[in-house]
């Protein structure tokens, strides 16, 4: 018997598996898998590294990274600033894209966490000298630049996994991410520390809470080379993205925004998941209790179990052989759920299974956790524990907006009183 879901019941049967020569993209459109890293630096303060674009491109090719975002930040900003043009760097080729963008680290607005801004066309905000200590004005500015701008936050691994709230006197934690997510201003959350099940427990706690509240944020892995990962070897986190058409930075960013991403620890495993023909990041429209086909494609370093998770909990285990394999199963849901596949070294982003058109509101407990966290953050700013100076009022207004959204999600999830 399968473990029950909190808000859905499931039945599944193994229909069989077929060894494949590759992991093909869906045939009806031109898609391809590419491997990328959204968080790399040319200059680092703590390990005395100063790379040229040519040196980064050589590392990128050697380690089979199709796309690399080399991020300007407050360390070495003046040195690296000329490499930002809003276009791919000239060292890029048809097979390897190197593109300079921005991490909000060692800039004033880092107080709310380290934002990653991809696909920017200009840097006027930073060149003018940002004075905000909150990330709220930054995401509002970036969101207004171009529809292709893709906004994320780094260092999910710094989030506490035990249900507590993060201490506010430490650097780099994604403090304002629940606020940005509730306001529709964030596309992805990245982690730079692999865990025992691919993603570390802190990132998983935060990301699962967002997903269970119906907030769709893409999960990403990153190296933060050379600051956290000092090389691209071993279990460094990377991403396999299913892009539409030929390789380009714009196509990669579109895949991130759409959630067509698999996070992998190292380069030895990959996964794919479809539900009723819907790809990663898409919605599968199901009827309550009616069977729907699930397809799992895997390329495993060794024989291992692949789990199907529903709303963050294991609901089905599939034993797969080493190498390329394909499994077809059936699933029946009574209520809406987000579904992912997870192997020992890779995890997909969700397919959103909407039953009878109902939105995913999987856990009042998780929604309440986010409500209480925003209250904690707002109280800390209001009392001056986090001194936002001139950006205080803008931050508090955004926090109040986010709280209203999260409280509504809590009530829609079946909650009555959030304490």
C-alpha positions as CSV (number, residue, x, y, z in Angstrom):
1,X,0.0,0.0,0.0
2,X,1.3,3.5,-0.9
3,X,1.8,6.1,1.8
4,X,-1.2,8.5,1.8
5,X,-0.9,12.1,0.8
6,X,-2.1,14.7,3.3
7,X,-4.5,16.2,0.7
8,X,-4.7,13.5,-2.0
9,X,-5.0,9.8,-2.3
10,X,-3.0,7.9,-4.9
11,X,-2.9,4.5,-6.5
12,X,-0.2,3.4,-8.9
13,X,1.0,0.4,-10.8
14,X,4.2,-0.4,-12.6
15,X,3.4,-0.8,-16.2
16,X,7.0,-1.6,-17.3
17,X,10.3,-0.1,-18.2
18,X,12.2,0.3,-21.4
19,X,15.9,0.9,-21.7
20,X,16.7,3.9,-24.0
21,X,19.7,5.2,-25.8
22,X,19.1,8.7,-24.6
23,X,16.6,10.9,-22.8
24,X,14.6,12.3,-25.7
25,X,12.7,15.5,-25.4
26,X,9.0,15.4,-26.3
27,X,8.6,14.9,-30.0
28,X,5.8,17.4,-30.7
29,X,8.1,20.4,-30.2
30,X,11.8,21.1,-30.6
31,X,13.3,20.8,-27.1
32,X,16.7,20.0,-25.9
33,X,18.4,19.4,-22.5
34,X,21.2,21.8,-21.5
35,X,23.3,22.0,-18.4
36,X,23.9,25.3,-16.6
37,X,25.0,27.1,-13.5
38,X,23.3,30.4,-12.5
39,X,25.8,31.4,-9.9
40,X,29.5,31.8,-10.9
41,X,32.0,34.6,-10.2
42,X,35.0,35.8,-12.1
43,X,36.3,37.5,-8.9
44,X,36.2,36.2,-5.3
45,X,37.4,37.8,-2.1
46,X,38.0,34.8,0.1
47,X,40.1,32.6,-2.2
48,X,42.1,35.1,-4.1
49,X,40.6,34.2,-7.5
50,X,40.5,36.6,-10.4
51,X,39.5,35.0,-13.7
52,X,39.2,36.5,-17.2
53,X,36.2,35.6,-19.4
54,X,38.5,33.4,-21.4
55,X,39.5,31.5,-18.3
56,X,35.9,31.1,-17.2
57,X,35.0,29.9,-20.7
58,X,37.8,27.3,-20.6
59,X,36.5,26.0,-17.2
60,X,32.9,26.0,-18.6
61,X,33.9,23.9,-21.6
62,X,36.1,21.5,-19.6
63,X,33.2,20.8,-17.2
64,X,30.5,20.4,-19.8
65,X,28.4,23.4,-18.8
66,X,26.3,24.7,-21.7
67,X,25.3,27.9,-19.9
68,X,27.1,29.9,-17.2
69,X,25.9,33.1,-15.5
70,X,29.0,35.0,-14.3
71,X,27.7,37.4,-11.7
72,X,29.0,40.8,-11.0
73,X,28.9,41.6,-7.2
74,X,30.3,44.1,-4.8
75,X,33.7,42.3,-4.8
76,X,35.7,43.3,-7.9
77,X,32.7,45.2,-9.4
78,X,34.7,47.9,-11.0
79,X,37.1,45.3,-12.5
80,X,34.3,43.1,-13.9
81,X,31.8,45.8,-14.8
82,X,33.0,46.3,-18.4
83,X,32.2,42.7,-19.2
84,X,28.5,43.3,-18.6
85,X,26.8,44.3,-21.9
86,X,23.3,42.7,-21.6
87,X,24.4,40.3,-24.3
88,X,26.4,37.0,-24.3
89,X,30.1,37.6,-23.8
90,X,32.1,37.4,-27.1
91,X,33.9,34.2,-25.9
92,X,30.6,32.4,-26.2
93,X,30.1,29.8,-28.9
94,X,27.2,27.9,-30.4
95,X,27.7,25.2,-27.7
96,X,28.7,27.3,-24.7
97,X,27.1,30.5,-23.5
98,X,28.9,32.8,-21.0
99,X,26.8,35.7,-19.9
100,X,27.5,38.4,-17.2
101,X,24.7,39.4,-14.8
102,X,24.3,40.4,-11.2
103,X,24.2,39.1,-7.6
104,X,23.1,41.6,-5.0
105,X,25.9,40.7,-2.6
106,X,28.2,43.3,-1.0
107,X,25.8,45.9,-2.3
108,X,23.5,47.9,0.1
109,X,20.3,45.9,-0.7
110,X,21.7,42.6,0.4
111,X,20.1,43.0,3.9
112,X,17.0,41.1,2.6
113,X,19.2,38.3,1.1
114,X,21.3,37.8,-2.0
115,X,19.2,38.4,-5.1
116,X,20.3,36.9,-8.4
117,X,19.3,39.0,-11.4
118,X,19.6,37.3,-14.8
119,X,18.8,38.7,-18.2
120,X,19.3,42.4,-17.3
121,X,19.7,44.9,-20.1
122,X,21.3,47.7,-18.1
123,X,22.7,48.4,-14.7
124,X,21.5,51.9,-14.0
125,X,20.2,51.0,-10.6
126,X,23.6,49.9,-9.4
127,X,25.6,52.6,-11.3
128,X,23.4,55.3,-9.6
129,X,24.3,53.9,-6.2
130,X,21.5,51.8,-4.6
131,X,20.7,53.1,-1.1
132,X,17.9,50.7,-0.2
133,X,18.7,48.1,2.4
134,X,15.7,46.0,1.4
135,X,15.5,43.9,-1.7
136,X,12.0,45.1,-2.4
137,X,12.9,48.1,-4.5
138,X,15.4,46.0,-6.4
139,X,12.9,43.3,-7.4
140,X,10.4,46.0,-8.4
141,X,13.0,47.7,-10.5
142,X,14.2,44.4,-12.1
143,X,10.7,43.2,-12.8
144,X,10.0,46.4,-14.7
145,X,13.0,46.1,-17.0
146,X,12.2,43.4,-19.5
147,X,9.8,40.3,-19.5
148,X,12.9,38.1,-19.9
149,X,14.5,39.2,-16.7
150,X,14.7,36.3,-14.3
151,X,14.9,36.9,-10.6
152,X,16.1,34.4,-8.0
153,X,17.6,34.2,-4.5
154,X,20.7,32.4,-3.4
155,X,21.7,30.3,-0.4
156,X,18.6,28.4,0.4
157,X,20.8,26.0,2.4
158,X,21.1,28.7,5.1
159,X,17.4,28.4,5.9
160,X,16.7,26.4,9.1
161,X,15.2,23.0,8.5
162,X,13.6,22.5,11.9
163,X,10.6,24.9,11.4
164,X,12.2,27.8,13.2
165,X,12.9,31.2,11.6
166,X,16.4,32.2,10.4
167,X,18.5,34.4,12.7
168,X,18.6,37.9,11.3
169,X,22.2,38.7,12.2
170,X,23.8,36.3,9.6
171,X,24.7,37.0,6.0
172,X,23.2,35.7,2.8
173,X,20.0,34.0,4.0
174,X,17.0,34.5,1.7
175,X,15.2,36.5,4.3
176,X,12.7,38.3,1.9
177,X,12.1,35.3,-0.4
178,X,8.6,34.5,1.0
179,X,7.7,38.2,0.5
180,X,8.9,38.3,-3.1
181,X,7.2,35.0,-3.8
182,X,3.9,36.1,-2.4
183,X,4.1,39.3,-4.4
184,X,4.9,37.4,-7.6
185,X,8.4,39.0,-7.9
186,X,10.7,35.9,-7.8
187,X,11.3,33.0,-10.2
188,X,13.7,30.7,-8.5
189,X,15.4,29.7,-5.3
190,X,19.0,28.3,-5.5
191,X,21.0,26.2,-3.1
192,X,24.8,25.8,-3.3
193,X,25.1,22.9,-0.8
194,X,24.1,19.4,-1.8
195,X,22.2,17.4,0.8
196,X,21.9,13.6,1.4
197,X,18.8,13.6,-0.9
198,X,20.2,16.1,-3.5
199,X,18.7,19.2,-1.9
200,X,19.7,20.2,1.6
201,X,16.9,20.1,4.3
202,X,16.8,23.9,4.8
203,X,16.2,24.6,1.1
204,X,13.7,21.8,1.0
205,X,11.7,23.1,4.0
206,X,11.4,26.6,2.5
207,X,10.7,25.5,-1.0
208,X,8.1,22.8,0.1
209,X,6.3,25.4,2.2
210,X,6.0,27.8,-0.8
211,X,4.8,25.0,-3.1
212,X,2.3,23.7,-0.6
213,X,0.9,27.3,-0.4
214,X,0.5,27.3,-4.2
215,X,3.5,29.6,-4.8
216,X,5.4,28.3,-7.8
217,X,9.1,29.0,-7.4
218,X,11.6,27.0,-9.5
219,X,14.2,25.0,-7.5
220,X,17.8,25.5,-8.8
221,X,21.2,24.2,-7.9
222,X,24.3,26.3,-8.2
223,X,28.0,26.2,-7.4
224,X,28.8,29.8,-6.3
225,X,32.2,29.1,-7.8
226,X,34.8,29.8,-6.5
227,X,33.3,31.1,-3.1
228,X,31.5,27.9,-2.0
229,X,32.4,25.3,-4.5
230,X,36.1,25.7,-5.2
231,X,36.0,23.6,-8.4
232,X,33.3,22.2,-10.7
233,X,34.3,18.6,-9.8
234,X,32.5,16.1,-7.6
235,X,29.1,16.8,-6.1
236,X,28.8,20.4,-7.2
237,X,25.1,21.2,-7.9
238,X,24.1,22.0,-11.4
239,X,20.9,22.1,-13.5
240,X,19.5,20.3,-16.5
241,X,17.0,22.6,-18.2
242,X,14.7,21.6,-21.0
243,X,14.9,24.5,-23.4
244,X,12.8,25.3,-26.4
245,X,14.7,25.5,-29.7
246,X,18.5,26.1,-30.1
247,X,20.8,27.0,-27.3
248,X,20.5,30.6,-26.2
249,X,20.6,32.5,-22.9
250,X,17.1,33.7,-23.4
251,X,15.8,30.1,-24.0
252,X,17.6,29.0,-20.8
253,X,16.0,31.8,-18.8
254,X,12.6,31.0,-20.2
255,X,13.1,27.3,-19.1
256,X,13.9,28.5,-15.6
257,X,10.9,30.8,-15.3
258,X,8.7,27.9,-16.6
259,X,10.1,25.4,-14.1
260,X,11.5,23.0,-16.8
261,X,14.6,22.3,-14.6
262,X,16.2,19.2,-12.9
263,X,18.6,19.8,-10.1
264,X,21.5,17.3,-10.1
265,X,24.4,16.7,-7.7
266,X,27.4,16.3,-10.1
267,X,26.9,15.1,-13.7
268,X,26.3,11.4,-13.2
269,X,22.5,11.4,-13.0
270,X,19.5,13.0,-14.7
271,X,15.7,12.6,-14.5
272,X,12.6,13.7,-16.3
273,X,8.9,13.5,-15.4
274,X,5.7,13.8,-17.3
275,X,2.1,13.6,-15.9
276,X,-0.8,13.1,-18.4
277,X,1.5,14.6,-21.1
278,X,2.4,17.7,-19.1
279,X,6.1,18.5,-18.8
280,X,8.0,19.9,-15.8
281,X,6.5,23.2,-14.7
282,X,3.2,22.6,-16.6
283,X,-0.3,21.8,-15.4
284,X,-1.8,18.4,-15.8
285,X,-5.6,18.6,-15.9
286,X,-7.0,15.5,-14.1
287,X,-10.4,14.3,-13.0
288,X,-10.9,13.3,-9.4
289,X,-10.1,9.6,-8.9
290,X,-9.4,9.0,-12.6
291,X,-6.1,7.3,-13.6
292,X,-3.5,9.4,-15.4
293,X,-0.2,8.3,-16.9
294,X,3.1,9.2,-15.3
295,X,6.3,8.7,-17.3
296,X,9.7,8.8,-15.5
297,X,12.9,8.8,-17.6
298,X,16.2,8.4,-15.8
299,X,19.9,8.0,-16.5
300,X,21.3,6.6,-13.3
301,X,25.0,6.0,-12.3
302,X,23.9,2.7,-10.6
303,X,20.7,0.8,-9.9
304,X,18.7,2.8,-7.4
305,X,15.2,3.7,-6.3
306,X,13.5,6.7,-7.8
307,X,10.7,8.3,-5.6
308,X,7.6,10.1,-6.8
309,X,6.8,12.8,-4.3
310,X,3.4,14.4,-3.9
311,X,3.2,17.6,-2.0
312,X,6.7,16.9,-0.7
313,X,6.0,13.4,0.6
314,X,7.0,10.1,-0.9
315,X,4.1,8.3,-2.5
316,X,5.7,5.8,-4.8
317,X,9.1,4.1,-5.2
318,X,10.3,2.8,-8.5
319,X,13.4,0.5,-8.6
320,X,15.4,1.4,-11.7
321,X,18.5,-0.1,-13.3
322,X,21.7,1.7,-14.0
323,X,21.8,3.6,-17.3
324,X,18.9,4.9,-19.3
325,X,15.5,3.7,-18.4
326,X,11.9,4.6,-18.8
327,X,9.0,3.7,-16.5
328,X,5.3,4.2,-17.1
329,X,2.9,4.1,-14.2
330,X,-0.6,5.3,-13.4
331,X,-1.7,7.7,-10.7
332,X,-5.1,8.8,-9.5
333,X,-5.6,11.9,-7.3
334,X,-8.6,13.0,-5.4
335,X,-7.3,16.5,-5.0
336,X,-4.6,18.7,-6.6
337,X,-0.9,18.1,-5.9
338,X,2.5,19.1,-7.1
339,X,4.5,16.0,-8.2
340,X,8.3,15.6,-8.5
341,X,10.7,12.7,-9.2
342,X,13.8,12.2,-7.0
343,X,16.7,9.9,-7.3
344,X,19.7,9.7,-5.0
345,X,21.5,12.4,-7.0
346,X,18.8,14.4,-8.9
347,X,15.3,15.9,-8.3
348,X,12.9,17.4,-10.8
349,X,10.9,20.5,-10.5
350,X,7.1,19.8,-10.2
351,X,4.4,19.0,-12.6
352,X,1.3,20.6,-11.2
353,X,-1.6,18.1,-11.2
354,X,-4.8,20.1,-10.9
355,X,-7.8,17.9,-10.1
356,X,-11.1,19.3,-11.4
357,X,-9.4,22.6,-12.0
358,X,-8.8,23.3,-8.3
359,X,-5.6,25.2,-7.2
360,X,-3.0,23.5,-5.0
361,X,-3.5,24.4,-1.4
362,X,-1.8,21.4,0.2
363,X,-1.0,22.4,3.7
364,X,-2.5,25.0,6.1
365,X,0.4,24.3,8.4
366,X,3.0,25.4,5.8
367,X,0.9,28.4,4.8
368,X,0.7,29.4,8.5
369,X,4.5,29.0,8.8
370,X,5.0,31.5,6.0
371,X,2.4,33.9,7.6
372,X,4.1,33.8,10.9
373,X,7.5,34.2,9.3
374,X,6.5,37.4,7.5
375,X,5.1,38.7,10.8
376,X,8.5,37.9,12.4
377,X,10.3,39.7,9.6
378,X,8.0,42.8,9.7
379,X,8.2,43.0,13.5
380,X,12.0,42.9,13.4
381,X,12.1,45.7,10.8
382,X,9.5,47.8,12.7
383,X,11.4,47.5,16.0
384,X,14.7,48.3,14.3
385,X,16.3,44.9,14.8
386,X,16.9,45.0,11.1
387,X,17.6,48.6,10.3
388,X,16.3,49.4,6.8
389,X,16.8,53.1,7.2
390,X,15.1,54.9,4.3
391,X,13.7,51.7,2.8
392,X,11.8,50.8,6.0
393,X,8.4,52.0,4.8
394,X,8.6,50.4,1.4
395,X,9.7,47.1,3.0
396,X,6.9,47.1,5.5
397,X,4.3,47.9,2.8
398,X,5.5,44.9,0.8
399,X,5.5,42.7,3.8
400,X,1.9,43.6,4.5
401,X,0.9,42.9,0.9
402,X,2.7,39.5,1.1
403,X,1.0,38.7,4.4
404,X,-2.5,39.3,3.0
405,X,-1.7,36.8,0.2
406,X,-0.3,34.2,2.5
407,X,-3.2,34.5,4.9
408,X,-5.6,34.0,2.1
409,X,-3.7,30.9,1.1
410,X,-3.9,29.6,4.7
411,X,-7.7,30.0,4.7
412,X,-8.0,28.4,1.3
413,X,-5.9,25.5,2.6
414,X,-8.5,24.8,5.3
415,X,-7.0,26.7,8.1
416,X,-9.0,28.7,10.6
417,X,-6.6,30.5,13.0
418,X,-2.9,30.9,12.3
419,X,-0.9,31.1,15.5
